[in-house]
Amino acid sequence: MRTRVIALAAALTAAVAVTASPAAGAPSAATVGCGTAFDTLGALTGTALARGAGGGRTEASTDTLHVEVPAAQQGKGGKRFRATVPIWFHVITAGSTGAVSQTTIQQQLWALNAGFGGLEGGAPTGFQFQLAGVDYTDNADWFFLKAGDKNERDMKKALRRGGADTLNVYTNAGGGFLGWAYLPGSYRERPYIDGIVIDYNSLPGGAYGSQFSLGKTLTHEAGHWLNLEHTFYTGCSSHNDYVDDTPAQKSPTSGCPEGRDSCTNDPGIDPIHNYMDYSFDSCYFEFTPGQAARMQDAWLYFRAGQ
């Protein structure tokens, strides 16, 4: 394993550390997807993306905890809420495979801040993500890890920086998926597992084009990191995703089907442009004010000052 650490404040600086250890072999193909746990999309061999059955993403579960902020601790954000989130990128490679340039990381950071800042048309959330640092690790075991396995735990224990208020992002082959995140309710029990793992090809300019390489996977997963569920979380139920201003949605979206209405007894069409659906990156452009309030509550209760 080789690790190079690049500390960043206002600007990128030179590498400051190097270590080494052996690397393992790699599989010949993978599948891709995204979600709180992780979600399948289809099969990926080389740079050719094959759509899965039905053309969409399907979620598999992990042991991340859904925990609601107590009612007495809700509503403490608001229009004046501001939070700057330090973000570390941990770039995992297998040799030269998976290398992500500093320019790509800056583009990814811009896409993340555009979504959370409401610059694409949604509600401004009050969150801004500020680059704290980047490190590069050559370790094939970590590059090809699977969600929840020993390699994920070992990687995060070795590389994780900061506390509950620091977002750690690990880029690698994605464990067969576009990525996964752990909800903040898991932090106090297992702080080491916190953070987001994403397929490096989901960053801007990656192999999946406008479908999944515009940087919106990280926006989606950061929503989970701040306690948002999918817009289709419990289907057409009364509480759905626990956010009042996202119309109920029976099932995840594939592509960008304008006018889709999967819960006909609930007012409003499916929120296919919401970052927490499973639409194409090119279809995403919004968080709602209700989602912003939920993330603010989660930040203040689970993450700020921990």
N, C-alpha and C positions, 0 to 999 in steps of 0.2 A: 504494500500500500504506500503510495506517495501522496503527501498532503502539502499543498501550497496554500498559504493563508494570505489574503490580500485585505487589509483593513481599509475601510472607506469611511470618511466623514463627509466633507463637502466634495472630495474628489478621490479617485482611485490612487493608491500608492503602490510601492513595489512589494514583491513577495518577501515575507519575513520568516517563514519556517518551512522545513522539508523533513519528512520522515519516510521510511520505506519498509515494505513487507511484500510477500508473494501475492499474486493474483490467481483467481480460479478460472475455470473454463466457462464458456458462455453458451446459452442455447441458440439454436439457429433461427427461431421465430418467436413472435409474441403476439398477444392480443392487446387491444387498447380500450380504455373506457374512463369514466370519471365519477366521483361521488364521495360522500362522507366516508363510506367504507371503501368500496371501489365498485366500478360498474363496467360491464363488458360492452364493447362496441362491435368488434369483429376481429378479423385476423390481419396481422401486419407482417409482411415479409419484405425485407429491404425497405423501400419507401412507398410501396404500393399498399394502400388502405382498402381492404375488402369490407364492405358493410356487413353487419351481423344480421341475423334473422329479424325481419321487420324493419331493418334499417335504423335501429335506435340503440340507446344505452340501457342496460339493465343492471340494477344495483344488487350487490352482495353485501351481507352484513358483517360488521366486526363487533368488538366488545366496547366500542365507544359509547359513552353514557349520554342519554337525553335527560338533561336536568333543567327545569324551569327556574328562572329567577323568581324569588319570593315576591308576592304581590306588593309587599311594603317597600321593596327595593326597585320597583318598576317606575318608569316615567321620570327618572332623574336626569335624563339627557335634555333634549330639546334643540331649538334652532341655534342656540349659542354653544352647543357641545362641540368641542374640538379635542382630538386625540392624535398625537403623532406616534406611529407604531414603528419601532426599529425592526428592520428586516435583514436577516442573514440568508444569503444564498450559499448552499453547499453543493457544488457541482461534482458529481460522481462520474467517473469515466471508467471504461475498460480499454486501456491503452489510449488511443486517440478518439475512440468512439464515445460520443456523449459530450465532447468538449463544447462548451458554451462560451461565446466571446463576451467580453465586458460590454460591448455595444449592444448585444442581444439582451443582456441583463438590464441595461438602461432602458431599452425599448419595452421590456416586460414590466418594469417598474412604472413607466409612463402609462401603459395600458391599465395596470392595476389602479393607479391613482385617478385615471380618467373615469373608470367605472364607479369608484367610491366617491369621487368628487361631483358626480352628476353631469360630467362634461359630454356624455353621449346621449343625454336626454332624460335620464332618470333623476331621482331625488338625490341631492347631496347628503352624504351620510355623516359628515363631520370628521371622517377618518382620513389621514394622510400617512402614507408609508414612506419611510426614509431609510435609504440604504445604509446599513451599519457595517457590512463587510461581506466578502466573498472568499470562500476557500475552495480549492481544487484537490480532489482525492482520486487517485488511480487505484481502484479496487474492484475487480470483476464480481466478487461475491456481493458487494453492496450495489453494484450497478444492476445486477440481475435479481435483486432480492424480491420477495413476495410480501404482500401486506400481512403484518402480524407475525412474521417469522423471526428467528433469532438474528438473522442478518440485519433486519430493520432495527431491532432493539440495540444491537451492537453499534450500528452506525450512528444512531441518535445519541446513545450514551457517550460516544467518542467525540461527536462534532457539535452537539447542541450548544448554543450560546444564550445567555440572558435568562430571564425569568418568564413568568406567565404573560408579561406584556410584550415579549419579543417574538416575532413571527420567524420561525426557522423553516426555510424552504429547501428541500432536497431534490435535485434534478438527477434523474437516471433513466433507465429503460421503462420505468413506470410499473414494474411488477406485472406486466401484462395489461395495464390500464392507463388511461390518461392521467389518473392521479387519485389520491385520497387524502382526507383530513380527519382529525379527531376533534370532536366537539369540546367546548371548554369545561363541561361538567366532568371530564376525565382528568383534568389537570391535577387537582389536589390529591387524587389517589395515585396517579402515575405521571408525574411531571415529565419524565424522560421521554415518553412516547408522543408528546405534544408536537404539533407542527404539520407540515404538508409535504407529501411526496408527489412529484409530477414527472411525467414523461418529458424529457428535454425537447422532444419534437413538438410539444404543445406551445412552446415559447414562440414569439413572433419570428416569422421566416422559416418555421419548421416544415416537416415533410407533409403535413396534412392540409396545407393550403388554407382557404377561407373557411373550411369546415371546422377545423380544430387547431389551427396554428396562428391565431391572432392574439394569443395571450390571455384569452378569456377563461381558460381552465383555472388559472390561478385566482382570478376574480371569483369564480364559482366556489373554489375550495376555501378561499379566505372568508367567504360568507359562512361556510360551515364552521370555520375556526372561531367565528363570532356568534355562533349558536343559531344560525339560520338552517332550517330544514328545506328540503325540496318543495317546490310549489305544489307538487302532487303527493306530498308526504303521506297523508291518510285518505287520499282520494276525495270523494264527494262528501266526506263527513262534515259535521258542523264546525269543527275546529281546524280541519285540514292541516295547514302548516303553522298554526298558531299566530297568523298575521291576518288582521281583518281586511286589509285592502288588497290582498291578492286573491282573485276569484278562485273558487274551488276547481280542482283539476283531477280528473280520474286517473290519468296515466301520463307518463312522460312524453314529451314532444320529440319527434324526429324531424330534422330539417328546419323549415320555417313555414308551417302551414297556416297562413293568415285566415282568421275567422274560425279556427277550430274551437269547438265548444263541447267538451267531454262530460260536463256536469250540467245538463239542461235544466235541472230544477234550481240551480244556483244562478243569481244574476251575474252577468259578465262572461265574456269569452275567455278561453284559456290564456294565461299570461305568458305567451310563447317568447316574448322579448325579455323576460325576466332572467337575470343571471342564474337564478336557482332552478330553472327548468333544464331540460336536456337538448335544447335547440343547438343549431350550428353557431359557432362563434360569430359569424356574420349576421346572425339574427338577434343576438343579445344587445340590449342597450340600457337596461334599467334595474335599479332597486327601487322599491316604493318607500314612501314616508314611514309606513308601518314597519317595514323591514329595517329601515334606518334606526327607528326607535328601539326595536328588539336588539339590534347589534350594540347600540349604545348601552342599554341596560346590561347586556352580557359583559361588555367591556368593564363597566364600573363594578359589577358584582364578582365576576370571575377572574379578571385579568389585571386591572389597574392596581398597582401597589402590592401585588402578591410577591 
